[in-house]
Amino acid sequence: MKIAIASDHAGYPLKAALLQRLMELGHEVADLGTDSADKPVDYPDFAEKAGREVLSGRAERAIVVCGSGVGACVAANKLKGIRAGLCHDTYSAHQGVEHDDMNVLCLGSRIIGAALAFEIAEAFVKAVFSQGERHKRRLAKIDKLEEER
């Protein structure tokens, strides 16, 4: 799978570990930055980069890491067509894809450790949207909400 990954400075160490892990699992991963934990940068810039990779089709899904994951999630969801979810457990990561067609996973590097992040990311990339009628109906309602902005 083609995956975009990005982080702010707070998320950089976890992003670097996730990048390596995803490549070891055979995924094609685009690292969109940042490149250091030492230089403060703004999470909305990196959430946008990751979301735009998904919207353009250059990536099938994206992972964005910041300190809590909340800011990255809020920012990514401002892009029409992005369905980002903050997940700190494996159930939410796979269910978010299966039921809600989530295409961006947000993680908080100050909330979870690398081992759990690896499990969450793996659940996210392995999951497939169910195509269930009730889920499609609900997504259509979300699309309508986006149009009303």
PyMOL CGO cylinders between C-alpha atoms (Angstrom):
from pymol import cmd
from pymol.cgo import CYLINDER

trace = [
    CYLINDER, 0.00, 0.00, 0.00, 1.15, 3.56, -0.69, 0.3, 1, 1, 1, 1, 1, 1,
    CYLINDER, 1.15, 3.56, -0.69, 1.14, 5.43, 2.61, 0.3, 1, 1, 1, 1, 1, 1,
    CYLINDER, 1.14, 5.43, 2.61, 2.05, 9.06, 3.33, 0.3, 1, 1, 1, 1, 1, 1,
    CYLINDER, 2.05, 9.06, 3.33, 3.43, 9.80, 6.76, 0.3, 1, 1, 1, 1, 1, 1,
    CYLINDER, 3.43, 9.80, 6.76, 4.06, 13.17, 8.39, 0.3, 1, 1, 1, 1, 1, 1,
    CYLINDER, 4.06, 13.17, 8.39, 4.55, 14.72, 11.80, 0.3, 1, 1, 1, 1, 1, 1,
    CYLINDER, 4.55, 14.72, 11.80, 5.38, 17.87, 13.66, 0.3, 1, 1, 1, 1, 1, 1,
    CYLINDER, 5.38, 17.87, 13.66, 8.46, 18.06, 15.89, 0.3, 1, 1, 1, 1, 1, 1,
    CYLINDER, 8.46, 18.06, 15.89, 6.68, 16.37, 18.81, 0.3, 1, 1, 1, 1, 1, 1,
    CYLINDER, 6.68, 16.37, 18.81, 5.70, 13.43, 16.65, 0.3, 1, 1, 1, 1, 1, 1,
    CYLINDER, 5.70, 13.43, 16.65, 9.01, 13.09, 14.83, 0.3, 1, 1, 1, 1, 1, 1,
    CYLINDER, 9.01, 13.09, 14.83, 10.58, 10.22, 16.86, 0.3, 1, 1, 1, 1, 1, 1,
    CYLINDER, 10.58, 10.22, 16.86, 7.42, 8.09, 16.59, 0.3, 1, 1, 1, 1, 1, 1,
    CYLINDER, 7.42, 8.09, 16.59, 7.01, 8.97, 12.91, 0.3, 1, 1, 1, 1, 1, 1,
    CYLINDER, 7.01, 8.97, 12.91, 10.58, 7.85, 12.21, 0.3, 1, 1, 1, 1, 1, 1,
    CYLINDER, 10.58, 7.85, 12.21, 9.95, 4.52, 13.94, 0.3, 1, 1, 1, 1, 1, 1,
    CYLINDER, 9.95, 4.52, 13.94, 6.63, 4.04, 12.12, 0.3, 1, 1, 1, 1, 1, 1,
    CYLINDER, 6.63, 4.04, 12.12, 8.24, 4.83, 8.77, 0.3, 1, 1, 1, 1, 1, 1,
    CYLINDER, 8.24, 4.83, 8.77, 10.80, 2.08, 9.28, 0.3, 1, 1, 1, 1, 1, 1,
    CYLINDER, 10.80, 2.08, 9.28, 8.19, -0.41, 10.51, 0.3, 1, 1, 1, 1, 1, 1,
    CYLINDER, 8.19, -0.41, 10.51, 5.81, 0.22, 7.59, 0.3, 1, 1, 1, 1, 1, 1,
    CYLINDER, 5.81, 0.22, 7.59, 8.63, -0.21, 5.08, 0.3, 1, 1, 1, 1, 1, 1,
    CYLINDER, 8.63, -0.21, 5.08, 9.63, -3.48, 6.79, 0.3, 1, 1, 1, 1, 1, 1,
    CYLINDER, 9.63, -3.48, 6.79, 6.04, -4.65, 6.27, 0.3, 1, 1, 1, 1, 1, 1,
    CYLINDER, 6.04, -4.65, 6.27, 6.44, -3.99, 2.53, 0.3, 1, 1, 1, 1, 1, 1,
    CYLINDER, 6.44, -3.99, 2.53, 4.54, -0.73, 2.18, 0.3, 1, 1, 1, 1, 1, 1,
    CYLINDER, 4.54, -0.73, 2.18, 5.65, 2.14, -0.05, 0.3, 1, 1, 1, 1, 1, 1,
    CYLINDER, 5.65, 2.14, -0.05, 5.93, 5.05, 2.36, 0.3, 1, 1, 1, 1, 1, 1,
    CYLINDER, 5.93, 5.05, 2.36, 6.35, 8.73, 1.49, 0.3, 1, 1, 1, 1, 1, 1,
    CYLINDER, 6.35, 8.73, 1.49, 7.94, 10.70, 4.32, 0.3, 1, 1, 1, 1, 1, 1,
    CYLINDER, 7.94, 10.70, 4.32, 6.50, 14.22, 4.19, 0.3, 1, 1, 1, 1, 1, 1,
    CYLINDER, 6.50, 14.22, 4.19, 8.48, 15.60, 7.14, 0.3, 1, 1, 1, 1, 1, 1,
    CYLINDER, 8.48, 15.60, 7.14, 9.31, 17.04, 9.50, 0.3, 1, 1, 1, 1, 1, 1,
    CYLINDER, 9.31, 17.04, 9.50, 12.91, 15.94, 9.76, 0.3, 1, 1, 1, 1, 1, 1,
    CYLINDER, 12.91, 15.94, 9.76, 13.77, 16.85, 13.34, 0.3, 1, 1, 1, 1, 1, 1,
    CYLINDER, 13.77, 16.85, 13.34, 12.43, 16.86, 16.86, 0.3, 1, 1, 1, 1, 1, 1,
    CYLINDER, 12.43, 16.86, 16.86, 14.58, 19.89, 17.64, 0.3, 1, 1, 1, 1, 1, 1,
    CYLINDER, 14.58, 19.89, 17.64, 13.03, 22.57, 15.43, 0.3, 1, 1, 1, 1, 1, 1,
    CYLINDER, 13.03, 22.57, 15.43, 9.43, 23.51, 16.33, 0.3, 1, 1, 1, 1, 1, 1,
    CYLINDER, 9.43, 23.51, 16.33, 7.03, 23.35, 13.38, 0.3, 1, 1, 1, 1, 1, 1,
    CYLINDER, 7.03, 23.35, 13.38, 3.25, 23.57, 13.07, 0.3, 1, 1, 1, 1, 1, 1,
    CYLINDER, 3.25, 23.57, 13.07, 1.17, 20.38, 12.88, 0.3, 1, 1, 1, 1, 1, 1,
    CYLINDER, 1.17, 20.38, 12.88, -1.46, 21.84, 10.48, 0.3, 1, 1, 1, 1, 1, 1,
    CYLINDER, -1.46, 21.84, 10.48, 1.20, 22.14, 7.77, 0.3, 1, 1, 1, 1, 1, 1,
    CYLINDER, 1.20, 22.14, 7.77, 2.04, 18.45, 7.99, 0.3, 1, 1, 1, 1, 1, 1,
    CYLINDER, 2.04, 18.45, 7.99, -1.55, 17.26, 8.36, 0.3, 1, 1, 1, 1, 1, 1,
    CYLINDER, -1.55, 17.26, 8.36, -2.34, 19.19, 5.19, 0.3, 1, 1, 1, 1, 1, 1,
    CYLINDER, -2.34, 19.19, 5.19, 0.60, 17.66, 3.30, 0.3, 1, 1, 1, 1, 1, 1,
    CYLINDER, 0.60, 17.66, 3.30, -0.51, 14.16, 4.26, 0.3, 1, 1, 1, 1, 1, 1,
    CYLINDER, -0.51, 14.16, 4.26, -4.15, 14.80, 3.45, 0.3, 1, 1, 1, 1, 1, 1,
    CYLINDER, -4.15, 14.80, 3.45, -3.30, 16.24, 0.06, 0.3, 1, 1, 1, 1, 1, 1,
    CYLINDER, -3.30, 16.24, 0.06, -1.26, 13.15, -0.79, 0.3, 1, 1, 1, 1, 1, 1,
    CYLINDER, -1.26, 13.15, -0.79, -4.37, 11.04, -0.19, 0.3, 1, 1, 1, 1, 1, 1,
    CYLINDER, -4.37, 11.04, -0.19, -6.66, 13.42, -2.10, 0.3, 1, 1, 1, 1, 1, 1,
    CYLINDER, -6.66, 13.42, -2.10, -4.29, 13.46, -5.09, 0.3, 1, 1, 1, 1, 1, 1,
    CYLINDER, -4.29, 13.46, -5.09, -4.15, 9.67, -5.23, 0.3, 1, 1, 1, 1, 1, 1,
    CYLINDER, -4.15, 9.67, -5.23, -0.39, 9.60, -4.64, 0.3, 1, 1, 1, 1, 1, 1,
    CYLINDER, -0.39, 9.60, -4.64, -1.13, 7.76, -1.38, 0.3, 1, 1, 1, 1, 1, 1,
    CYLINDER, -1.13, 7.76, -1.38, -3.97, 5.42, -0.51, 0.3, 1, 1, 1, 1, 1, 1,
    CYLINDER, -3.97, 5.42, -0.51, -3.85, 6.40, 3.16, 0.3, 1, 1, 1, 1, 1, 1,
    CYLINDER, -3.85, 6.40, 3.16, -1.87, 8.61, 5.49, 0.3, 1, 1, 1, 1, 1, 1,
    CYLINDER, -1.87, 8.61, 5.49, -0.63, 8.67, 9.05, 0.3, 1, 1, 1, 1, 1, 1,
    CYLINDER, -0.63, 8.67, 9.05, -0.03, 11.95, 10.90, 0.3, 1, 1, 1, 1, 1, 1,
    CYLINDER, -0.03, 11.95, 10.90, 1.67, 12.16, 14.28, 0.3, 1, 1, 1, 1, 1, 1,
    CYLINDER, 1.67, 12.16, 14.28, 1.73, 15.10, 16.68, 0.3, 1, 1, 1, 1, 1, 1,
    CYLINDER, 1.73, 15.10, 16.68, 2.00, 15.35, 20.46, 0.3, 1, 1, 1, 1, 1, 1,
    CYLINDER, 2.00, 15.35, 20.46, -1.59, 14.44, 21.31, 0.3, 1, 1, 1, 1, 1, 1,
    CYLINDER, -1.59, 14.44, 21.31, -2.87, 13.57, 17.84, 0.3, 1, 1, 1, 1, 1, 1,
    CYLINDER, -2.87, 13.57, 17.84, -5.80, 15.95, 18.36, 0.3, 1, 1, 1, 1, 1, 1,
    CYLINDER, -5.80, 15.95, 18.36, -4.43, 18.94, 16.47, 0.3, 1, 1, 1, 1, 1, 1,
    CYLINDER, -4.43, 18.94, 16.47, -3.38, 16.84, 13.50, 0.3, 1, 1, 1, 1, 1, 1,
    CYLINDER, -3.38, 16.84, 13.50, -6.83, 15.25, 13.41, 0.3, 1, 1, 1, 1, 1, 1,
    CYLINDER, -6.83, 15.25, 13.41, -8.65, 18.57, 13.55, 0.3, 1, 1, 1, 1, 1, 1,
    CYLINDER, -8.65, 18.57, 13.55, -6.44, 20.02, 10.79, 0.3, 1, 1, 1, 1, 1, 1,
    CYLINDER, -6.44, 20.02, 10.79, -6.67, 16.99, 8.48, 0.3, 1, 1, 1, 1, 1, 1,
    CYLINDER, -6.67, 16.99, 8.48, -10.45, 16.91, 8.74, 0.3, 1, 1, 1, 1, 1, 1,
    CYLINDER, -10.45, 16.91, 8.74, -10.66, 20.44, 7.33, 0.3, 1, 1, 1, 1, 1, 1,
    CYLINDER, -10.66, 20.44, 7.33, -9.74, 19.04, 3.91, 0.3, 1, 1, 1, 1, 1, 1,
    CYLINDER, -9.74, 19.04, 3.91, -12.79, 18.00, 1.90, 0.3, 1, 1, 1, 1, 1, 1,
    CYLINDER, -12.79, 18.00, 1.90, -12.66, 14.26, 1.34, 0.3, 1, 1, 1, 1, 1, 1,
    CYLINDER, -12.66, 14.26, 1.34, -10.40, 13.48, 4.27, 0.3, 1, 1, 1, 1, 1, 1,
    CYLINDER, -10.40, 13.48, 4.27, -11.80, 11.30, 7.01, 0.3, 1, 1, 1, 1, 1, 1,
    CYLINDER, -11.80, 11.30, 7.01, -9.18, 11.41, 9.74, 0.3, 1, 1, 1, 1, 1, 1,
    CYLINDER, -9.18, 11.41, 9.74, -9.50, 9.59, 13.02, 0.3, 1, 1, 1, 1, 1, 1,
    CYLINDER, -9.50, 9.59, 13.02, -7.54, 9.82, 16.24, 0.3, 1, 1, 1, 1, 1, 1,
    CYLINDER, -7.54, 9.82, 16.24, -6.89, 6.25, 17.32, 0.3, 1, 1, 1, 1, 1, 1,
    CYLINDER, -6.89, 6.25, 17.32, -4.99, 5.02, 20.33, 0.3, 1, 1, 1, 1, 1, 1,
    CYLINDER, -4.99, 5.02, 20.33, -6.29, 1.45, 20.15, 0.3, 1, 1, 1, 1, 1, 1,
    CYLINDER, -6.29, 1.45, 20.15, -6.38, -1.19, 17.42, 0.3, 1, 1, 1, 1, 1, 1,
    CYLINDER, -6.38, -1.19, 17.42, -10.17, -1.59, 17.40, 0.3, 1, 1, 1, 1, 1, 1,
    CYLINDER, -10.17, -1.59, 17.40, -10.78, 2.05, 16.47, 0.3, 1, 1, 1, 1, 1, 1,
    CYLINDER, -10.78, 2.05, 16.47, -8.06, 1.90, 13.81, 0.3, 1, 1, 1, 1, 1, 1,
    CYLINDER, -8.06, 1.90, 13.81, -9.59, -1.00, 11.89, 0.3, 1, 1, 1, 1, 1, 1,
    CYLINDER, -9.59, -1.00, 11.89, -13.23, -0.16, 12.63, 0.3, 1, 1, 1, 1, 1, 1,
    CYLINDER, -13.23, -0.16, 12.63, -12.66, 3.42, 11.45, 0.3, 1, 1, 1, 1, 1, 1,
    CYLINDER, -12.66, 3.42, 11.45, -11.69, 2.07, 8.04, 0.3, 1, 1, 1, 1, 1, 1,
    CYLINDER, -11.69, 2.07, 8.04, -14.27, -0.73, 7.92, 0.3, 1, 1, 1, 1, 1, 1,
    CYLINDER, -14.27, -0.73, 7.92, -17.27, 1.43, 8.86, 0.3, 1, 1, 1, 1, 1, 1,
    CYLINDER, -17.27, 1.43, 8.86, -16.24, 5.03, 8.21, 0.3, 1, 1, 1, 1, 1, 1,
    CYLINDER, -16.24, 5.03, 8.21, -13.77, 4.66, 5.32, 0.3, 1, 1, 1, 1, 1, 1,
    CYLINDER, -13.77, 4.66, 5.32, -11.16, 6.51, 7.39, 0.3, 1, 1, 1, 1, 1, 1,
    CYLINDER, -11.16, 6.51, 7.39, -8.23, 7.48, 5.18, 0.3, 1, 1, 1, 1, 1, 1,
    CYLINDER, -8.23, 7.48, 5.18, -5.96, 9.31, 7.64, 0.3, 1, 1, 1, 1, 1, 1,
    CYLINDER, -5.96, 9.31, 7.64, -4.83, 7.88, 10.96, 0.3, 1, 1, 1, 1, 1, 1,
    CYLINDER, -4.83, 7.88, 10.96, -3.77, 10.39, 13.62, 0.3, 1, 1, 1, 1, 1, 1,
    CYLINDER, -3.77, 10.39, 13.62, -1.59, 9.36, 16.54, 0.3, 1, 1, 1, 1, 1, 1,
    CYLINDER, -1.59, 9.36, 16.54, -0.37, 11.12, 19.66, 0.3, 1, 1, 1, 1, 1, 1,
    CYLINDER, -0.37, 11.12, 19.66, 3.31, 10.51, 20.32, 0.3, 1, 1, 1, 1, 1, 1,
    CYLINDER, 3.31, 10.51, 20.32, 2.97, 11.74, 23.90, 0.3, 1, 1, 1, 1, 1, 1,
    CYLINDER, 2.97, 11.74, 23.90, 0.05, 9.39, 24.50, 0.3, 1, 1, 1, 1, 1, 1,
    CYLINDER, 0.05, 9.39, 24.50, 1.18, 6.00, 23.19, 0.3, 1, 1, 1, 1, 1, 1,
    CYLINDER, 1.18, 6.00, 23.19, 4.48, 4.17, 22.77, 0.3, 1, 1, 1, 1, 1, 1,
    CYLINDER, 4.48, 4.17, 22.77, 6.03, 2.73, 19.66, 0.3, 1, 1, 1, 1, 1, 1,
    CYLINDER, 6.03, 2.73, 19.66, 4.89, -0.87, 20.17, 0.3, 1, 1, 1, 1, 1, 1,
    CYLINDER, 4.89, -0.87, 20.17, 1.22, 0.11, 20.41, 0.3, 1, 1, 1, 1, 1, 1,
    CYLINDER, 1.22, 0.11, 20.41, 1.61, 2.59, 17.54, 0.3, 1, 1, 1, 1, 1, 1,
    CYLINDER, 1.61, 2.59, 17.54, 2.96, -0.23, 15.36, 0.3, 1, 1, 1, 1, 1, 1,
    CYLINDER, 2.96, -0.23, 15.36, -0.07, -2.41, 16.16, 0.3, 1, 1, 1, 1, 1, 1,
    CYLINDER, -0.07, -2.41, 16.16, -2.49, 0.47, 15.50, 0.3, 1, 1, 1, 1, 1, 1,
    CYLINDER, -2.49, 0.47, 15.50, -0.84, 1.38, 12.20, 0.3, 1, 1, 1, 1, 1, 1,
    CYLINDER, -0.84, 1.38, 12.20, -0.88, -2.25, 11.08, 0.3, 1, 1, 1, 1, 1, 1,
    CYLINDER, -0.88, -2.25, 11.08, -4.59, -2.57, 11.94, 0.3, 1, 1, 1, 1, 1, 1,
    CYLINDER, -4.59, -2.57, 11.94, -5.26, 0.64, 9.97, 0.3, 1, 1, 1, 1, 1, 1,
    CYLINDER, -5.26, 0.64, 9.97, -3.43, -0.41, 6.82, 0.3, 1, 1, 1, 1, 1, 1,
    CYLINDER, -3.43, -0.41, 6.82, -4.83, -3.95, 6.82, 0.3, 1, 1, 1, 1, 1, 1,
    CYLINDER, -4.83, -3.95, 6.82, -8.45, -2.86, 7.20, 0.3, 1, 1, 1, 1, 1, 1,
    CYLINDER, -8.45, -2.86, 7.20, -10.83, -2.59, 4.23, 0.3, 1, 1, 1, 1, 1, 1,
    CYLINDER, -10.83, -2.59, 4.23, -14.01, -0.54, 3.95, 0.3, 1, 1, 1, 1, 1, 1,
    CYLINDER, -14.01, -0.54, 3.95, -16.99, -2.90, 4.30, 0.3, 1, 1, 1, 1, 1, 1,
    CYLINDER, -16.99, -2.90, 4.30, -19.09, -1.42, 1.45, 0.3, 1, 1, 1, 1, 1, 1,
    CYLINDER, -19.09, -1.42, 1.45, -22.11, -2.07, 3.68, 0.3, 1, 1, 1, 1, 1, 1,
    CYLINDER, -22.11, -2.07, 3.68, -25.23, -0.13, 2.72, 0.3, 1, 1, 1, 1, 1, 1,
    CYLINDER, -25.23, -0.13, 2.72, -25.61, 1.43, 6.16, 0.3, 1, 1, 1, 1, 1, 1,
    CYLINDER, -25.61, 1.43, 6.16, -22.00, 2.61, 6.05, 0.3, 1, 1, 1, 1, 1, 1,
    CYLINDER, -22.00, 2.61, 6.05, -22.40, 4.05, 2.55, 0.3, 1, 1, 1, 1, 1, 1,
    CYLINDER, -22.40, 4.05, 2.55, -25.57, 5.83, 3.67, 0.3, 1, 1, 1, 1, 1, 1,
    CYLINDER, -25.57, 5.83, 3.67, -23.77, 7.38, 6.61, 0.3, 1, 1, 1, 1, 1, 1,
    CYLINDER, -23.77, 7.38, 6.61, -20.82, 8.46, 4.46, 0.3, 1, 1, 1, 1, 1, 1,
    CYLINDER, -20.82, 8.46, 4.46, -23.24, 10.13, 2.05, 0.3, 1, 1, 1, 1, 1, 1,
    CYLINDER, -23.24, 10.13, 2.05, -24.56, 12.15, 4.98, 0.3, 1, 1, 1, 1, 1, 1,
    CYLINDER, -24.56, 12.15, 4.98, -21.00, 13.17, 5.87, 0.3, 1, 1, 1, 1, 1, 1,
    CYLINDER, -21.00, 13.17, 5.87, -20.41, 14.20, 2.25, 0.3, 1, 1, 1, 1, 1, 1,
    CYLINDER, -20.41, 14.20, 2.25, -23.55, 16.35, 2.45, 0.3, 1, 1, 1, 1, 1, 1,
    CYLINDER, -23.55, 16.35, 2.45, -22.22, 18.03, 5.60, 0.3, 1, 1, 1, 1, 1, 1,
    CYLINDER, -22.22, 18.03, 5.60, -19.01, 18.87, 3.75, 0.3, 1, 1, 1, 1, 1, 1,
    CYLINDER, -19.01, 18.87, 3.75, -20.99, 20.47, 0.95, 0.3, 1, 1, 1, 1, 1, 1,
    CYLINDER, -20.99, 20.47, 0.95, -22.80, 22.71, 3.44, 0.3, 1, 1, 1, 1, 1, 1,
    CYLINDER, -22.80, 22.71, 3.44, -19.57, 24.34, 4.65, 0.3, 1, 1, 1, 1, 1, 1,
]
cmd.load_cgo(trace, "trace")
